[in-house]
Amino acid sequence: MKTQNFGYKKLYIDGQLIDAASGEKQDVICPATGESIAQIAEAGKADALKALEAAQKGFKYWSKLSLAERTEWMLKLRSAILEKEHELRNAMVHEMGKTYAGAYEDIEAITNALSWYPDAMKNLREEQIPDYEGTHTHKMISKPAGVAVAYLAWNFPILNVGFKLGPALASGCSIIIKPSEMSPLSAYMIGEIAHSINFPAGVINILAGTVSEVAQTLTTSKIPAVITMIGSTTTGQKVIAESTTSIKKLGMELGGNAPFIVFEDADFDTALNLAVALRFGNSGQVCVAANRILVHTSIYDKFIKAYVEKVSKLKVGFGTKENEDVFMGPVVSKKDRDRMFDLIEDATSKGATLEYGGKIPDYLPETGFWIEPTVVSGITPEMKLFTQETFGPVAGIMSFDTDEEVLALANDTEFGLASYIFTNNHKRIEHFTEELEFGEIQINGVKYAIYLPHGGIKNSGIGHDCSHLALDDYLVKKRVSTAKM
């Protein structure tokens, strides 16, 4: 299994590609082989402070540009990214085990965000407020909030960049992007692309480093007006606590524990196919993955049999461009693979059945972080597969008898991001739409797009990625009242 070396990548701060002030470098490890495939400059506190100063200056310039001028720069960046599509997709395959086909989703997301958000800003309308005494006119206007800091998860390295870049740039904010140290390579390459087109200095800054050196410096600074992130609930809680050195706008897309509910009257094949795709796509490392698959007792045995048959046919491997038939790559690290084994052991020790998988494939490199797609049936609320976000290629399936039973099971979680129901009963759909405690309820199918809101409730977050609602994180409102002459 041959990997590619991507060389050394620098920080992108104040329009320049620079080494870390300390000279520190970090290896980027390919999860398919365990080999180093690149080095990045590892930022420290001094670099974080430099990025804050640069972003502050960048905001003063960028926020004064017209929307038309900002749009021109965003579309120029979009075109430059498309020219490097192959290199970026290949980087994502190597840095976190994504398949080449799966990496297209990231490219599509960032390029759509860079073209869609200028139009979304253009379509924002000033709110007119009536004056009941007839003495004044009133309106609400939107202005860019200031410097934004974005903390990104490793599972969609460029999609996550796009979800933050699009609304931040369109609104007039400058931004500091801190990609995960697990998958920083492609984000650093976005910095190279921005540098190559002479994107205005300080408007976009990209640096990765440790929490203590970089994240805490950024979060506790009084410069940022906005802190936005995609990550775990635990990390989100810590960021919120540390941000209180000043009043900042917060946007958080955090953990998920999605119920995937299949009723007896569902379109069986549609539910089955999506239950496989939503559990094992991106090796299960997706916040909206089908985390708990809940199947009505009357079709449970049939579903398990068909599910295992489909999962057994998924090809696991290094999903480079040449390996088009690979559906699932490795998980991102040995730690994450060990966590999968712990989830399986916890479930089976408490009475669940290992239906398929649960092993390391013997035909793939021992140094990589491989695990077979795994199916565990008969899970219960006492098991980690029920209570925790799996974030890996292990499917936990359980049966239910009644609507109220499955509704209670679905809502039995601290998380509230995505949920899925499959039924043709309209009264049931209305009831579950009202009662499911999730920010997203998808019925008899699945759709995600840049124009559709993506956000959670409960411990799954604050605000939204995607859609016009994402702009709210980067805008402040002003009331303008004028006395009539």
C-alpha positions in Angstrom: 0.0 0.0 0.0 1.8 3.1 -1.3 1.3 6.5 0.2 2.2 9.9 -1.0 4.4 12.5 0.8 3.0 16.0 0.8 6.1 17.7 2.1 6.1 20.5 4.6 3.2 23.0 5.0 3.5 26.4 6.7 1.1 28.5 8.8 -1.0 31.0 6.9 -1.1 34.2 9.0 -1.5 37.8 7.8 -1.4 36.8 4.1 1.9 35.0 4.5 3.1 31.4 4.7 5.4 31.3 7.7 7.1 28.8 10.0 6.0 28.6 13.6 7.8 31.1 15.8 9.2 28.1 17.8 10.2 26.2 14.7 8.1 23.3 15.9 6.8 20.8 13.3 4.2 18.1 13.5 4.0 14.9 11.5 0.7 14.1 9.8 0.0 10.4 10.1 -1.8 8.4 7.5 -4.3 6.1 9.3 -4.2 3.6 6.5 -0.5 2.8 7.1 0.6 4.6 10.2 3.2 6.4 8.2 4.0 10.1 8.2 2.8 11.7 4.9 3.5 15.3 5.7 4.8 17.8 8.2 3.1 21.0 9.2 4.3 24.0 11.2 2.9 23.5 14.7 1.7 26.8 16.0 2.3 28.0 19.5 1.1 30.9 21.7 3.2 33.5 19.8 1.6 32.4 16.5 -1.9 32.5 18.0 -1.3 36.1 19.2 0.1 37.0 15.8 -3.0 35.6 14.1 -5.3 37.6 16.4 -3.5 40.8 15.6 -3.6 40.0 11.9 -7.3 39.1 12.0 -8.1 42.4 13.8 -6.4 44.4 11.0 -7.9 42.1 8.4 -11.4 42.8 9.8 -11.0 46.6 9.6 -10.2 46.2 5.9 -12.6 43.4 4.9 -15.6 44.8 6.7 -15.3 48.1 4.8 -15.4 46.3 1.4 -18.7 46.2 -0.4 -20.5 42.9 -0.7 -19.7 42.9 -4.4 -16.0 43.3 -3.6 -16.1 40.5 -1.0 -18.0 38.3 -3.5 -15.3 38.8 -6.1 -12.6 37.6 -3.7 -14.7 34.6 -2.6 -15.3 33.5 -6.1 -11.7 33.9 -6.9 -10.8 31.6 -4.0 -13.5 29.2 -5.1 -12.0 28.9 -8.6 -8.5 28.4 -7.2 -9.8 25.6 -4.9 -11.4 23.9 -7.9 -8.1 24.0 -9.7 -6.5 22.0 -6.9 -9.5 19.6 -6.4 -7.5 16.4 -7.0 -4.6 17.4 -4.7 -7.1 18.4 -1.9 -9.1 15.2 -2.3 -5.9 13.1 -2.3 -4.7 14.9 0.9 -7.9 14.0 2.7 -7.6 10.4 1.7 -4.2 10.3 3.2 -4.7 12.4 6.3 -7.9 10.8 7.7 -8.7 7.8 5.6 -11.6 9.2 3.6 -12.3 7.6 0.2 -11.5 9.7 -2.9 -15.2 9.6 -3.8 -16.2 10.6 -0.3 -13.8 13.5 -0.4 -15.8 15.1 -3.2 -18.4 16.0 -0.6 -15.8 18.3 1.1 -14.9 20.0 -2.1 -18.6 20.5 -3.0 -19.3 21.9 0.4 -16.6 24.6 0.4 -17.1 25.6 -3.2 -20.9 25.9 -2.7 -20.4 27.9 0.5 -18.1 30.4 -1.2 -20.7 31.0 -4.0 -24.0 30.6 -2.0 -23.3 32.9 1.0 -22.7 36.1 -1.0 -26.2 35.6 -2.5 -27.6 34.9 1.0 -26.2 38.2 2.2 -27.6 40.0 -0.8 -31.0 38.6 0.0 -31.0 39.7 3.6 -33.7 42.3 4.1 -33.8 45.1 6.6 -36.5 44.6 9.1 -38.9 47.5 9.3 -40.6 48.0 12.7 -43.9 49.8 12.9 -44.2 52.9 15.1 -47.5 52.8 16.8 -47.6 56.5 17.7 -46.5 57.6 14.2 -43.6 59.7 15.4 -40.7 57.7 14.1 -39.5 55.2 11.6 -37.5 52.2 12.8 -35.4 49.6 11.0 -32.9 46.9 12.0 -29.6 46.7 10.1 -27.0 43.9 10.1 -23.3 44.5 10.5 -20.3 42.2 10.7 -19.6 41.1 14.3 -15.8 41.2 14.1 -13.0 38.6 14.3 -14.2 35.0 14.3 -12.3 32.0 15.6 -13.3 28.6 14.2 -12.4 25.3 15.8 -12.8 22.4 13.4 -13.3 18.6 13.8 -11.1 16.2 11.8 -13.8 14.1 10.1 -14.6 16.5 7.2 -11.4 18.6 6.9 -12.4 20.9 4.1 -16.2 20.7 4.4 -15.8 22.1 7.9 -13.6 24.9 6.6 -16.3 25.8 4.1 -19.1 25.8 6.6 -17.2 28.6 8.5 -15.5 30.4 5.6 -18.6 31.0 3.6 -20.8 32.9 6.1 -17.9 34.6 7.8 -16.4 36.1 4.7 -19.8 37.0 3.2 -20.8 38.8 6.4 -17.6 40.8 6.5 -15.8 39.1 9.3 -12.2 38.0 9.3 -11.5 34.5 10.6 -8.9 32.4 12.3 -9.3 28.7 11.5 -7.8 26.1 13.8 -8.1 22.7 12.1 -7.8 19.5 14.2 -4.2 18.3 14.6 -5.6 14.9 13.5 -6.2 16.2 9.9 -4.6 19.6 9.4 -3.0 19.0 6.0 -5.8 20.0 3.6 -6.7 23.0 5.7 -3.1 24.2 5.4 -3.4 23.6 1.7 -6.3 26.0 1.6 -4.0 28.5 3.2 -1.5 27.9 0.4 -4.3 28.5 -2.2 -5.4 31.7 -0.5 -1.8 32.9 -0.5 -1.4 32.0 -4.2 -4.2 34.4 -5.2 -3.0 37.2 -2.8 -6.2 37.0 -0.7 -6.3 40.2 1.4 -4.0 39.9 4.4 -5.3 38.9 7.8 -8.8 38.1 6.5 -8.2 34.3 6.6 -5.6 32.8 9.0 -5.0 29.1 9.4 -2.9 27.4 12.1 -3.0 24.2 14.1 -1.5 23.6 17.5 -2.2 22.3 21.0 -5.1 23.3 23.1 -2.9 24.8 25.8 -0.8 26.8 23.4 -3.3 27.9 20.6 -6.9 27.2 21.5 -6.7 28.7 25.0 -4.9 31.7 23.7 -7.5 32.3 21.1 -10.5 31.6 23.3 -9.5 33.7 26.2 -8.5 36.7 24.1 -10.8 39.7 24.1 -10.2 40.2 20.3 -12.6 37.6 18.9 -16.2 38.6 18.6 -17.3 35.2 17.5 -16.2 31.7 18.5 -17.6 28.9 16.4 -16.8 25.2 16.4 -17.5 21.7 15.2 -16.6 19.1 17.7 -17.5 17.2 20.8 -19.9 18.4 23.5 -17.1 18.1 26.1 -14.9 20.4 24.1 -17.7 22.8 23.4 -18.4 23.1 27.1 -14.8 23.9 27.8 -14.6 26.5 25.0 -17.8 28.2 26.3 -16.4 28.4 29.8 -13.0 29.8 28.7 -14.6 32.3 26.4 -16.0 34.5 29.1 -13.2 36.9 29.3 -15.5 39.0 27.1 -19.0 38.6 25.7 -18.6 36.7 22.4 -21.2 35.2 20.0 -21.1 31.4 20.1 -21.9 28.9 17.4 -21.5 25.3 18.3 -22.2 22.1 16.3 -21.5 19.4 18.8 -22.1 15.7 19.5 -24.9 13.6 18.2 -26.6 10.3 19.0 -29.1 10.0 16.2 -32.0 7.5 16.4 -32.8 5.8 13.1 -36.3 4.5 13.6 -37.8 1.9 11.2 -41.5 1.2 11.6 -43.3 -1.9 10.2 -44.9 0.1 7.4 -41.6 1.7 6.2 -40.3 1.3 2.7 -38.0 -1.6 3.8 -35.3 -1.3 1.1 -35.0 2.5 1.4 -34.6 2.3 5.2 -32.2 -0.6 4.9 -29.9 1.1 2.4 -29.8 4.4 4.2 -29.2 2.6 7.5 -26.0 1.1 6.0 -24.9 4.3 4.3 -25.5 6.5 7.3 -23.7 4.2 9.6 -20.6 3.2 7.6 -20.1 6.2 5.2 -16.8 8.0 6.2 -16.1 5.0 8.4 -19.0 6.0 10.6 -17.1 9.2 11.7 -20.1 11.5 11.1 -22.0 13.6 13.7 -25.3 12.8 12.0 -24.6 9.0 11.5 -27.3 6.5 12.3 -26.2 5.9 15.9 -29.0 3.8 17.3 -30.9 1.8 14.8 -34.4 1.0 16.2 -36.5 -1.5 14.3 -40.0 -2.6 14.9 -40.2 -6.2 16.3 -42.4 -7.4 13.4 -39.6 -6.8 10.9 -36.5 -7.0 13.2 -35.2 -10.4 12.2 -35.7 -9.7 8.5 -33.9 -6.4 8.9 -30.9 -7.9 10.8 -30.4 -10.6 8.2 -30.6 -8.1 5.3 -28.4 -5.6 7.1 -25.7 -8.0 7.8 -25.8 -9.3 4.2 -25.3 -5.7 2.9 -22.6 -4.8 5.4 -20.6 -8.0 4.6 -20.3 -6.8 1.0 -18.8 -3.4 1.9 -15.2 -3.2 0.6 -12.7 -1.9 3.1 -9.4 -0.4 2.0 -7.3 2.6 1.1 -9.7 4.6 -0.9 -7.4 6.3 -3.4 -8.7 7.5 -6.8 -7.6 4.1 -8.3 -9.6 2.1 -5.7 -13.1 3.2 -6.7 -14.8 0.2 -5.3 -13.6 0.9 -1.7 -16.5 2.0 0.5 -14.9 2.4 3.8 -11.4 3.4 4.9 -9.7 3.1 8.3 -10.6 5.0 11.4 -8.6 8.0 12.2 -6.3 6.7 15.0 -5.4 3.7 17.1 -7.1 5.3 20.0 -10.4 5.6 18.1 -10.1 1.9 16.9 -9.5 0.8 20.5 -12.6 2.7 21.5 -14.6 0.7 18.9 -13.4 -2.6 20.5 -14.4 -1.2 23.9 -17.9 -0.4 22.6 -18.2 -3.9 21.2 -16.9 -5.6 24.3 -19.2 -3.5 26.6 -22.3 -4.5 24.5 -21.6 -8.2 24.2 -20.6 -8.5 27.8 -24.1 -7.1 28.7 -26.0 -9.5 26.4 -25.9 -8.0 22.9 -24.9 -10.2 19.9 -22.0 -9.6 17.6 -23.7 -10.3 14.2 -20.7 -9.4 12.0 -17.2 -7.9 12.0 -15.5 -6.8 15.2 -12.0 -7.7 13.9 -9.0 -6.2 12.3 -8.9 -7.3 8.6 -5.8 -9.5 8.1 -5.3 -8.4 4.4 -4.6 -4.7 5.3 -1.4 -3.2 6.8 -1.0 -4.0 10.5 0.4 -0.5 11.0 -2.9 1.1 9.9 -6.0 1.7 12.0 -8.3 -0.8 10.4 -11.5 -2.4 11.7 -14.2 -4.4 9.9 -17.6 -2.8 9.6 -19.4 -4.3 12.6 -23.0 -5.1 13.5 -24.2 -5.6 17.0 -27.8 -6.5 17.7 -29.9 -6.5 20.9 -28.4 -3.4 22.4 -30.1 -1.9 25.4 -30.0 1.6 27.1 -27.4 0.3 29.6 -24.8 -0.1 26.9 -22.3 2.4 25.6 -23.5 1.8 22.1 -26.8 3.3 23.2 -25.6 6.2 25.4 -22.5 7.4 23.6 -21.8 8.8 20.2 -20.1 5.9 18.4 -18.3 7.9 15.8 -17.0 4.8 14.1 -18.1 1.8 12.0 -20.1 -0.1 14.6 -23.8 -0.4 14.2 -26.0 -0.9 17.2 -29.5 -2.3 16.5 -32.4 -2.9 18.9 -36.1 -3.7 18.5 -39.2 -2.0 19.8 -42.9 -2.8 20.0 -44.9 0.5 20.4 -44.7 4.1 19.2 -44.4 5.5 22.7 -41.7 3.0 23.6 -39.5 4.0 20.6 -40.2 7.7 21.2 -39.0 7.4 24.7 -35.9 5.4 23.6 -35.1 7.9 20.9 -35.3 10.9 23.3 -33.3 9.1 26.0 -30.1 11.0 25.3 -28.4 14.2 26.2 -27.8 14.9 22.5 -30.3 16.4 20.0 -28.7 16.8 16.6 -30.2 14.5 13.9 -33.0 11.9 13.9 -34.5 9.7 11.2 -37.9 8.0 11.0 -39.3 5.7 8.3 -43.0 5.2 8.2 -46.0 5.9 5.9 -48.4 6.7 8.8 -49.1 10.4 8.5 -50.5 10.7 12.1 -47.4 9.1 13.4 -45.2 11.4 11.4 -47.0 14.4 12.8 -46.7 13.1 16.4 -43.0 12.3 16.1 -42.3 15.6 14.4 -43.7 17.3 17.5 -42.1 15.0 20.1 -38.7 14.1 18.9 -36.1 16.3 20.7 -33.7 16.8 17.8 -32.7 19.8 15.7 -33.2 17.8 12.5 -35.9 15.3 11.8 -35.6 13.5 8.5 -38.6 11.4 7.3 -38.4 8.6 4.8 -35.2 9.9 3.3 -32.1 12.0 3.9 -31.0 15.3 2.5 -28.2 17.8 3.4 -27.3 20.9 1.4 -25.7 24.3 2.0 -29.1 26.0 1.9 -30.6 23.7 4.5 -30.1 24.5 8.3 -27.9 22.1 10.2 -28.0 22.5 14.0 -28.8 20.7 17.2 -30.6 21.3 20.5 -29.9 20.1 24.0 -26.2 19.3 24.3 -25.7 19.2 20.6 -25.1 22.8 20.1 -26.0 26.5 19.6 -27.0 28.0 16.3 -26.6 26.6 12.8 -24.2 25.7 10.1 -25.4 26.0 6.5 -28.4 28.1 5.3 -29.1 31.8 5.9 -29.3 31.0 9.6 -25.5 30.5 9.8 -25.1 34.2 9.0 -26.6 35.0 12.4 -23.4 33.9 14.1 -21.3 36.5 12.3 -23.7 39.5 12.3 -24.8 42.0 14.9 -28.1 43.9 14.7 -28.5 47.6 15.1 -31.8 49.4 15.6 -32.0 52.7 13.8 -34.9 55.0 14.9 -35.4 58.3 13.1 -37.8 61.0 14.3 -40.2 62.2 11.6 -39.6 65.8 10.6 
